[in-house]
Amino acid sequence: MLKIDVFNHIFPVKFYEKMLASSRHLSDMGKRVRGVPMLVDLEERFRVMDRFEDYRQVLSIASPPIETMAEPAVTPDLARLANDGMAELVAKYPERFPAFTASLPMNNPDAALEELHRAIDELGARGVQLFTNVAGKPLDRPEFQPIFDAMAAYDLPIWLHPARGAEVPDYLSEPRSKYEIWWTLGWPYETSVAMARLVFAKLFDRLPGIKIITHHLGGMIPYFEGRVGPGWDQLGTRTSDEDYTLVLRGLERRPLDYFRMFYADTAVFGSLSATRCGLDFFGADKVLFASDAPFDPEKGPMYIRETIRVLDALGLSPAERERIYHANAQTLLKL
């Protein structure tokens, strides 16, 4: 069966060289990406891909976010290099890379919108990748809304990738996060927070057709369905300094219903229980196959292999497997 991996990562060579030369932020995830050859080495990537039958990759740039790498005057050039490089790879190897998702210089909102249109209209990008915050700013700020408006108009998806580093402490009494908690627990939290902010900002009321693919099967949301559902139905009962009941009454649906409007991928590092939980929450029509390659201990193949193993072990119907492995991606990305 055809398998389209919608959330994996790459660094085109010219972008990678510019990133190393201009970046001001290569700690934490920057350290991690410098140690993964498959991000840059195409021969290594092809060697890994060839281990899996009928396997394709939709390309996206890896962390750290472009907006954390340099000043607003520099990041547009980085984004253009990234998107030009991915477009070249899609054109050269269409049998391996059916599409790419564009990167944007989100610390320069005007340039980000310009690059969004260029990447889709001229380069053929099938969506854009946003991170869960823009150098610490939430995505529901007014300056970022034109990005969502444009993507709704194109009817193409947004890939939502978590962003958090060790500079965000686990406790207020400490200067930094310890033991890579910022990644293991912080990234699912980041994803969930960004989803919640978009829900309560009434994004889906304003743009009911918006399509957002959340990384790692929606972060914490499926597991916390009870708190997101009956718990948030009581929004405002736990807050004394602001009347959130007005927010709740202003929504057209229950909060839980909006969270089910997101899409999600299967990149949960080979966890059977997490995959089952995410599928139960979103349903097979809203879940897309993804591995998060090449960020695994074997620098590529393990997460691909384990994700396939888990999906094949869930007892899904042939139609459900087909939707998750490729049909949902083909529909959503208009392939």
VOLUM-722002 format. One line per field, with one value per residue (C-alpha): residue in one letter; x, y, z; residue number from 1. Coordinates in nm, 4 decimals, decimal comma, always signed. Layout:
BEGIN
aa	[A;...]
c1	[X;...]
c2	[Y;...]
c3	[Z;...]
i	[NUM;...]
//
This chain:
BEGIN
aa	[M;L;K;I;D;V;F;N;H;I;F;P;V;K;F;Y;E;K;M;L;A;S;S;R;H;L;S;D;M;G;K;R;V;R;G;V;P;M;L;V;D;L;E;E;R;F;R;V;M;D;R;F;E;D;Y;R;Q;V;L;S;I;A;S;P;P;I;E;T;M;A;E;P;A;V;T;P;D;L;A;R;L;A;N;D;G;M;A;E;L;V;A;K;Y;P;E;R;F;P;A;F;T;A;S;L;P;M;N;N;P;D;A;A;L;E;E;L;H;R;A;I;D;E;L;G;A;R;G;V;Q;L;F;T;N;V;A;G;K;P;L;D;R;P;E;F;Q;P;I;F;D;A;M;A;A;Y;D;L;P;I;W;L;H;P;A;R;G;A;E;V;P;D;Y;L;S;E;P;R;S;K;Y;E;I;W;W;T;L;G;W;P;Y;E;T;S;V;A;M;A;R;L;V;F;A;K;L;F;D;R;L;P;G;I;K;I;I;T;H;H;L;G;G;M;I;P;Y;F;E;G;R;V;G;P;G;W;D;Q;L;G;T;R;T;S;D;E;D;Y;T;L;V;L;R;G;L;E;R;R;P;L;D;Y;F;R;M;F;Y;A;D;T;A;V;F;G;S;L;S;A;T;R;C;G;L;D;F;F;G;A;D;K;V;L;F;A;S;D;A;P;F;D;P;E;K;G;P;M;Y;I;R;E;T;I;R;V;L;D;A;L;G;L;S;P;A;E;R;E;R;I;Y;H;A;N;A;Q;T;L;L;K;L]
c1	[+0,0000;+0,1193;+0,2471;+0,2744;+0,4710;+0,3347;+0,5480;+0,9201;+1,2032;+1,4913;+1,7473;+1,8199;+2,1946;+2,1946;+1,9511;+2,1583;+2,4759;+2,3026;+2,1472;+2,4841;+2,6358;+2,3615;+2,1800;+2,1869;+2,0010;+2,1566;+2,1378;+1,9030;+1,7307;+2,0113;+2,2539;+2,0216;+1,9815;+2,3553;+2,3953;+2,1453;+2,3147;+1,9917;+1,8650;+2,1161;+2,2559;+2,0219;+2,2027;+2,1474;+1,7816;+1,7263;+1,8962;+1,6502;+1,3480;+1,4320;+1,3828;+1,0073;+0,7887;+0,5773;+0,7008;+0,6977;+0,7806;+0,6209;+0,9121;+0,9253;+1,2088;+1,3227;+1,3442;+1,4537;+1,1980;+1,3319;+1,2043;+1,4412;+1,7451;+1,7930;+1,6536;+1,3400;+1,5556;+1,7390;+1,4721;+1,2914;+1,6066;+1,6306;+1,2692;+1,3180;+1,6248;+1,4360;+1,1370;+1,3413;+1,5470;+1,2460;+1,0738;+1,3843;+1,3841;+1,0145;+1,0716;+1,3793;+1,2487;+0,8683;+0,8514;+1,0051;+0,8779;+0,5209;+0,5033;+0,6552;+0,5180;+0,6550;+0,8467;+0,7682;+0,9671;+0,7023;+0,8971;+0,8358;+0,4588;+0,4467;+0,7310;+0,5724;+0,2503;+0,4452;+0,6480;+0,3322;+0,1868;+0,5167;+0,5680;+0,2172;+0,1574;+0,5066;+0,6743;+0,3733;+0,3876;+0,0952;+0,0673;+0,2748;+0,4421;+0,3854;+0,5325;+0,3214;+0,4587;+0,6447;+0,9533;+0,7283;+0,4247;+0,0946;-0,0488;-0,3800;-0,2242;-0,3782;-0,0589;-0,0651;-0,4293;-0,3652;-0,1685;-0,4720;-0,6989;-0,4745;-0,4529;-0,8299;-0,8670;-0,6251;-0,8027;-0,4630;-0,3413;-0,1226;+0,1272;+0,1502;+0,4866;+0,5739;+0,8495;+0,9962;+1,3510;+1,5359;+1,5047;+1,1425;+1,1851;+0,9925;+0,9528;+0,9430;+1,2218;+1,4669;+1,6252;+1,6041;+1,4281;+1,6154;+1,6547;+1,5114;+1,1673;+1,1199;+1,1106;+0,9592;+0,6692;+0,6983;+0,6322;+0,2989;+0,1997;+0,3006;+0,0885;-0,2111;-0,1784;-0,1596;-0,4672;-0,6574;-0,5639;-0,6879;-1,0112;-1,0897;-0,9870;-1,2848;-1,0657;-1,2993;-1,6063;-1,4435;-1,2823;-1,4806;-1,2964;-0,9440;-0,7293;-0,4552;-0,2454;-0,1237;+0,2038;+0,2302;-0,1395;-0,2659;-0,0244;-0,2075;-0,5594;-0,6788;-0,5561;-0,7238;-1,0570;-1,2448;-1,0822;-1,1128;-1,4773;-1,6774;-1,3958;-1,3942;-1,7728;-1,7336;-1,5000;-1,5098;-1,6007;-1,2367;-1,1373;-1,2133;-1,0410;-1,1959;-1,5366;-1,4566;-1,8220;-1,8653;-1,6074;-1,7864;-2,1231;-1,9652;-1,8609;-2,0887;-1,9949;-1,8637;-1,4853;-1,4448;-1,6123;-1,3554;-1,0621;-1,2046;-1,1874;-0,8066;-0,6227;-0,3393;-0,0501;+0,0730;+0,4188;+0,4121;+0,7406;+0,5891;+0,3467;+0,0536;-0,1592;-0,1008;-0,1919;-0,5111;-0,6023;-0,5454;-0,7451;-1,0310;-1,0371;-0,9900;-1,1181;-0,9553;-1,0760;-0,8669;-0,5443;-0,2498;+0,0512;+0,3726;+0,6913;+0,8862;+1,1890;+1,4801;+1,4620;+1,5104;+1,7939;+1,8722;+1,8781;+1,5774;+1,4373;+1,3205;+1,0287;+0,9143;+0,9255;+0,7609;+0,4853;+0,3975;+0,4095;+0,1707;-0,0775;-0,0793;-0,1358;-0,4443;-0,6895;-0,8028;-1,0223;-0,8612;-1,0500;-0,9240;-0,5644;-0,5915;-0,7228;-0,4496;-0,1610;-0,2313;-0,5900;-0,6327;-0,3029;-0,3930;-0,7254;-0,5963;-0,2896;-0,4761;-0,2135]
c2	[+0,0000;+0,3510;+0,5369;+0,9161;+1,0396;+1,3911;+1,5081;+1,4442;+1,6880;+1,7974;+2,0756;+2,1680;+2,2195;+2,5925;+2,6640;+2,4575;+2,6464;+2,9829;+2,8683;+2,7735;+3,1020;+3,3359;+3,1641;+3,3150;+3,0220;+2,6797;+2,5452;+2,2667;+2,1586;+2,3221;+2,0810;+1,7908;+1,8703;+1,9097;+1,5456;+1,3962;+1,3364;+1,2359;+1,5939;+1,7019;+1,3830;+1,2735;+0,9444;+0,8479;+0,9557;+0,7467;+0,4476;+0,4699;+0,5302;+0,2315;+0,0012;+0,0615;-0,0347;+0,2368;+0,4978;+0,8730;+1,1853;+1,5298;+1,7583;+2,0222;+2,2103;+2,0834;+2,2796;+2,5261;+2,7707;+3,0123;+3,3071;+3,2124;+3,1883;+3,5521;+3,9043;+3,9924;+4,1421;+3,8113;+3,5435;+3,6116;+3,5089;+3,1931;+3,1042;+3,1595;+2,9358;+2,6664;+2,6753;+2,7000;+2,4009;+2,1860;+2,2810;+2,1728;+1,8358;+1,7790;+1,8649;+1,6432;+1,3425;+1,3427;+0,9672;+1,0150;+1,3576;+1,4268;+1,7671;+2,0079;+2,2425;+2,5946;+2,7643;+3,1247;+3,4034;+3,4565;+3,7249;+3,9379;+3,8989;+4,1030;+3,9035;+3,5814;+3,6524;+3,7435;+3,4229;+3,2178;+3,3370;+3,2908;+2,9402;+2,8238;+3,0160;+2,9911;+2,6923;+2,4656;+2,4229;+2,2212;+2,4102;+2,5930;+2,4927;+2,7109;+2,6623;+2,6746;+3,0156;+3,2869;+3,3469;+3,3431;+3,5144;+3,3214;+3,2438;+3,4133;+3,7614;+3,9904;+4,0210;+3,6489;+3,6236;+3,7046;+3,3779;+3,1782;+3,3775;+3,3061;+2,9338;+2,9096;+3,0845;+2,8392;+2,5502;+2,4002;+2,2787;+2,4299;+2,1950;+2,2845;+2,1957;+2,2439;+2,4848;+2,5070;+2,5126;+2,4697;+2,8436;+2,7769;+2,6482;+2,3651;+2,5737;+2,9502;+2,9222;+2,7868;+2,9533;+2,6580;+2,3308;+2,0200;+1,6692;+1,7709;+1,7960;+2,0951;+1,8434;+1,5236;+1,6884;+2,0479;+1,9865;+1,8044;+2,0830;+2,3495;+2,1853;+2,1628;+2,5260;+2,6514;+2,4479;+2,5883;+2,9479;+2,9073;+2,7485;+3,0222;+3,2916;+3,1604;+3,0679;+2,7862;+3,0069;+3,2631;+3,0131;+2,6894;+2,5322;+2,5916;+2,2765;+2,2363;+1,9195;+1,8908;+1,7085;+1,4079;+1,3183;+1,6389;+1,6571;+1,6064;+1,6668;+1,3083;+1,1796;+1,4698;+1,4395;+1,4505;+1,7746;+1,9275;+1,8181;+1,8280;+2,0201;+2,3122;+2,3083;+2,4759;+2,7490;+3,0452;+2,8611;+2,8473;+3,2084;+3,5040;+3,7954;+3,7558;+3,6394;+3,3525;+3,2476;+3,5246;+3,3498;+3,0196;+3,1710;+3,3404;+3,0109;+2,8440;+2,4935;+2,3140;+2,3538;+1,9779;+1,9955;+2,2457;+2,0275;+1,7471;+1,9825;+1,9651;+1,6990;+1,4975;+1,2786;+0,9416;+1,0571;+0,9279;+0,7331;+0,3883;+0,4008;+0,1665;+0,3081;+0,6704;+0,5886;+0,4137;+0,7063;+0,9604;+0,7594;+0,7212;+1,0991;+1,2301;+0,9368;+0,7805;+1,0618;+1,3184;+1,1207;+1,1129;+0,8829;+1,0489;+0,9220;+1,2351;+1,0917;+1,1331;+1,2170;+0,8732;+0,6655;+0,4999;+0,8365;+0,7561;+0,4050;+0,3132;+0,5549;+0,4801;+0,1070;+0,1302;+0,3630;+0,1211;-0,1717;+0,0029;+0,1030;-0,2497;-0,3937;-0,1877;-0,4063;-0,1218;-0,1964;-0,1805;+0,1424;+0,3020;+0,1989;+0,3442;+0,6762;+0,7078;+0,5896;+0,8014;+0,8961;+1,1669;+1,3254;+1,3104;+1,4814;+1,7400;+1,8350;+1,8114;+1,5739]
c3	[+0,0000;-0,0844;+0,2247;+0,2203;+0,5229;+0,5750;+0,8675;+0,8306;+0,7967;+0,5763;+0,5324;+0,1673;+0,1380;+0,0550;+0,3371;+0,5792;+0,4916;+0,5329;+0,8609;+1,0062;+0,8912;+1,0121;+1,2953;+1,6426;+1,7968;+1,7479;+2,1008;+2,2145;+1,8897;+1,6945;+1,8571;+1,7765;+1,4070;+1,3530;+1,4568;+1,2086;+0,8693;+0,6938;+0,7267;+0,4619;+0,3038;+0,0225;-0,0342;+0,3279;+0,3055;-0,0072;+0,1551;+0,4439;+0,2229;+0,0052;+0,3031;+0,2821;-0,0105;-0,1772;+0,0701;-0,0066;+0,1948;+0,2084;+0,2951;+0,5675;+0,7354;+1,0753;+1,3999;+1,5222;+1,3787;+1,1197;+1,3260;+1,6084;+1,3818;+1,2871;+1,2840;+1,0809;+0,8060;+0,7557;+0,8015;+0,4697;+0,2821;+0,4931;+0,4170;+0,0451;+0,0438;+0,2311;-0,0014;-0,3203;-0,2055;-0,1226;-0,4495;-0,6414;-0,4651;-0,5396;-0,9062;-0,9329;-0,7357;-0,7728;-0,7188;-0,3731;-0,2708;-0,3888;-0,2180;+0,0309;+0,2937;+0,2932;+0,5721;+0,6634;+0,8364;+1,1010;+1,2904;+0,9801;+0,9210;+0,5991;+0,4472;+0,5748;+0,3854;+0,0734;+0,0951;+0,1539;-0,1763;-0,3627;-0,2272;-0,3184;-0,6426;-0,7935;-0,6265;-0,5816;-0,2033;-0,0699;+0,2580;+0,5180;+0,8407;+1,1459;+1,4906;+1,8041;+1,8971;+1,7107;+1,9226;+2,2287;+2,0750;+2,0490;+1,7075;+1,7887;+1,7787;+1,5132;+1,3075;+1,2286;+1,1256;+0,7560;+0,7373;+0,8491;+0,6188;+0,3212;+0,3928;+0,4282;+0,0932;-0,0709;+0,1056;+0,1840;+0,5246;+0,7921;+0,9576;+1,3287;+1,4824;+1,8516;+1,9535;+2,3019;+2,4334;+2,7603;+2,8240;+2,9297;+3,2869;+3,4487;+3,7675;+3,8185;+4,0743;+3,8145;+3,5098;+3,2687;+3,2031;+3,3158;+3,1765;+2,8362;+2,9944;+2,7600;+2,4717;+2,6128;+2,7976;+2,6802;+2,3119;+2,3592;+2,5987;+2,3434;+2,0763;+2,3087;+2,4212;+2,0623;+1,9693;+2,2669;+2,1884;+1,8311;+1,9527;+2,2047;+1,9552;+1,7517;+1,4552;+1,3517;+1,3844;+1,1586;+0,9193;+0,9491;+0,6565;+0,7958;+0,7934;+1,0549;+1,0916;+1,4508;+1,5037;+1,7364;+1,7188;+1,8729;+2,1650;+2,4950;+2,3676;+2,2961;+2,6324;+2,8141;+2,6324;+2,9634;+3,0734;+2,7259;+2,7044;+3,0304;+3,1996;+2,9540;+2,9402;+3,2810;+3,1557;+3,3927;+3,7098;+3,8193;+3,7413;+3,9650;+3,7894;+3,4419;+3,3234;+3,0864;+3,0817;+2,8235;+2,6038;+2,6405;+2,5515;+2,2500;+2,0901;+1,8379;+1,9598;+2,2667;+2,3038;+2,2537;+1,9142;+1,7875;+1,8921;+1,6793;+1,3796;+1,3811;+1,1860;+1,3419;+1,2368;+1,3628;+1,4745;+1,8331;+1,8191;+1,7859;+2,0788;+2,0212;+2,3033;+2,2006;+1,8402;+1,9463;+2,1728;+1,8946;+1,6429;+1,8892;+1,9353;+1,5804;+1,3730;+1,0677;+0,8412;+1,0332;+1,0864;+0,8445;+0,8382;+0,9592;+1,1197;+1,2264;+1,0443;+1,0769;+1,4493;+1,6000;+1,7450;+1,4110;+1,2286;+1,0158;+0,9840;+1,3329;+1,3676;+1,0133;+1,0814;+1,4225;+1,3047;+1,0249;+1,2687;+1,5067;+1,2380;+1,0973;+1,4474;+1,5301;+1,3425;+1,1177;+0,8206;+0,4730;+0,4054;+0,7292;+0,6575;+0,3083;+0,4388;+0,7006;+0,4826;+0,1772;+0,0858;+0,3499;+0,2441;-0,1245;-0,0557;+0,1900;-0,0163;-0,3484;-0,4850]
i	[1;2;3;4;5;6;7;8;9;10;11;12;13;14;15;16;17;18;19;20;21;22;23;24;25;26;27;28;29;30;31;32;33;34;35;36;37;38;39;40;41;42;43;44;45;46;47;48;49;50;51;52;53;54;55;56;57;58;59;60;61;62;63;64;65;66;67;68;69;70;71;72;73;74;75;76;77;78;79;80;81;82;83;84;85;86;87;88;89;90;91;92;93;94;95;96;97;98;99;100;101;102;103;104;105;106;107;108;109;110;111;112;113;114;115;116;117;118;119;120;121;122;123;124;125;126;127;128;129;130;131;132;133;134;135;136;137;138;139;140;141;142;143;144;145;146;147;148;149;150;151;152;153;154;155;156;157;158;159;160;161;162;163;164;165;166;167;168;169;170;171;172;173;174;175;176;177;178;179;180;181;182;183;184;185;186;187;188;189;190;191;192;193;194;195;196;197;198;199;200;201;202;203;204;205;206;207;208;209;210;211;212;213;214;215;216;217;218;219;220;221;222;223;224;225;226;227;228;229;230;231;232;233;234;235;236;237;238;239;240;241;242;243;244;245;246;247;248;249;250;251;252;253;254;255;256;257;258;259;260;261;262;263;264;265;266;267;268;269;270;271;272;273;274;275;276;277;278;279;280;281;282;283;284;285;286;287;288;289;290;291;292;293;294;295;296;297;298;299;300;301;302;303;304;305;306;307;308;309;310;311;312;313;314;315;316;317;318;319;320;321;322;323;324;325;326;327;328;329;330;331;332;333;334;335]
//
